[in-house]
Amino acid sequence: MTMLPGFSEVLAYGSDEQWTPSYIFTALQLQFDLDPCAPVGGVPWVPANSSFSKLDDGLAQEWTGVVWLNPPYSKPGPWMQRMAAHGNGIALVMADVTRGWFREYGRTAELALFLDRRVDFVLPGGAKQQHAPFPSVLLGWGPDNCEAIIDSGLGWIPNMNLD
């Protein structure tokens, strides 16, 4: 059995600087109020009215409105805890339900959509990475965000009807 590599083994250049590709936002068709994990200077295709970079320490700032979250994959737990408490937005994270942060905070999401394909994250300078070596999931909090995820056509939603 092949084990999924740890976060530190999948990060290009040993960095969390891997950005969400534009096709995700095109499919979601949402305008976000905040991207708390943006790179310094932001990313032009992320439809967010404001952003925080690591220089701003997005965890220490106030979050308002609809949040887009692509957290640092080396340490997503604190970001997911914050998103769960905020309760309004969409997170793109590694689909690894064995991680403590996923079990604790991912379950607070109102919706989970597993992407049909591996994400081609964008590296600094605009170069696209090969497909990520792990599957990804969009987690949604709030009815409008969940509807956007459902309508996106980006993947599939597990059938959780156990009756």
C-alpha positions in Angstrom: 0.0 0.0 0.0 1.3 3.4 -0.9 1.1 6.0 1.8 0.2 9.6 1.0 3.2 11.9 1.5 3.2 14.4 4.4 2.5 18.0 3.7 6.2 18.9 3.9 7.0 16.4 1.2 4.5 17.8 -1.3 5.3 21.4 -1.1 7.2 22.7 -4.1 10.3 24.6 -3.3 9.8 23.7 0.4 7.2 26.5 0.6 3.5 27.0 1.1 3.5 29.4 -1.8 1.1 27.5 -4.0 -1.9 29.4 -5.2 -5.4 28.3 -6.2 -5.8 28.2 -10.0 -8.3 30.5 -11.7 -10.5 27.7 -12.9 -11.7 27.1 -9.3 -13.0 30.6 -9.0 -14.5 30.6 -12.5 -16.5 27.5 -11.5 -17.6 28.9 -8.1 -18.7 32.3 -9.5 -18.5 34.0 -6.1 -17.1 37.2 -4.9 -15.3 36.8 -1.6 -14.9 39.5 1.0 -11.6 38.2 2.3 -8.6 35.9 1.4 -6.7 35.7 4.7 -3.9 33.5 3.2 -2.9 35.5 0.2 0.7 35.8 -0.9 2.3 39.2 -0.5 0.8 41.4 -3.2 -2.2 39.1 -3.7 -3.1 37.0 -6.7 -5.0 38.9 -9.4 -7.5 36.2 -10.3 -8.7 35.6 -6.7 -12.0 37.4 -6.5 -11.6 38.8 -3.0 -12.3 42.4 -1.9 -9.4 42.3 0.6 -6.6 40.0 1.6 -4.0 39.4 4.3 -0.6 38.0 3.6 1.9 36.4 6.0 3.2 39.9 6.7 -0.3 40.8 8.1 -0.8 37.5 10.0 -4.3 36.6 8.8 -4.9 34.5 11.9 -4.5 37.6 14.1 -6.8 39.8 12.0 -10.6 40.2 12.1 -12.4 38.1 9.5 -15.7 39.5 8.1 -18.0 38.4 5.3 -17.5 35.5 2.9 -14.0 34.1 3.3 -11.9 32.2 0.7 -9.4 29.9 2.5 -6.5 28.1 0.8 -4.5 27.6 4.0 -0.8 26.8 4.3 -0.8 23.1 3.7 2.2 22.7 6.1 0.0 23.7 9.1 -3.7 24.0 8.1 -5.1 23.3 11.6 -5.2 26.8 13.1 -6.7 28.2 9.8 -9.4 25.5 9.7 -10.2 26.2 13.4 -10.7 29.8 12.5 -12.8 29.1 9.5 -15.0 26.7 11.5 -15.5 29.4 14.1 -16.2 32.0 11.4 -18.7 29.8 9.6 -19.0 31.7 6.3 -16.9 30.8 3.4 -15.2 28.1 1.4 -11.9 26.3 2.1 -9.8 24.3 -0.4 -7.8 21.7 1.6 -6.1 18.3 1.2 -8.7 15.6 1.3 -7.1 13.6 4.1 -9.8 12.6 6.6 -7.1 10.9 8.7 -5.6 14.3 9.8 -6.8 15.5 13.2 -7.5 19.0 11.9 -9.7 17.6 9.2 -11.6 15.4 11.6 -12.1 18.2 14.1 -12.8 21.2 11.9 -13.7 19.7 8.5 -16.8 18.1 10.1 -18.1 21.5 10.9 -18.5 22.3 7.2 -22.1 22.2 5.9 -20.9 20.6 2.6 -17.9 18.7 1.3 -17.2 18.4 -2.4 -14.3 16.2 -3.5 -12.7 17.5 -6.6 -12.8 15.3 -9.7 -9.1 15.9 -10.5 -6.0 16.8 -8.8 -5.4 20.6 -8.5 -2.8 22.2 -10.6 -1.6 24.8 -8.1 0.1 27.9 -9.4 3.7 28.5 -8.2 5.3 31.9 -7.7 6.0 33.5 -11.0 2.9 31.9 -12.6 4.2 28.4 -13.4 1.7 25.6 -13.0 2.7 22.7 -10.9 2.1 19.1 -12.0 -1.1 17.7 -10.6 -0.9 17.8 -6.8 0.1 14.4 -5.4 -3.0 14.4 -3.2 -6.8 14.8 -3.7 -8.5 18.0 -2.6 -11.9 18.9 -1.2 -13.9 22.1 -1.1 -15.6 22.6 2.3 -18.4 25.1 2.5 -20.0 27.0 5.3 -23.2 29.1 4.7 -26.0 28.4 2.2 -24.9 30.6 -0.6 -21.3 29.2 -0.5 -22.7 25.6 -0.4 -24.9 26.4 -3.4 -21.9 27.8 -5.3 -19.9 24.6 -4.6 -22.8 22.4 -5.7 -23.3 24.3 -8.9 -19.5 24.5 -9.7 -19.4 21.1 -11.4 -15.9 20.6 -9.9 -16.5 17.3 -8.3 -18.8 15.0 -6.3 -20.6 15.2 -3.0 -20.6 12.0 -0.9 -24.1 10.6 -0.4 -24.4 10.8 3.4 -28.0 9.6 3.6 -27.6 6.6 6.0 -31.4 6.0 6.5 
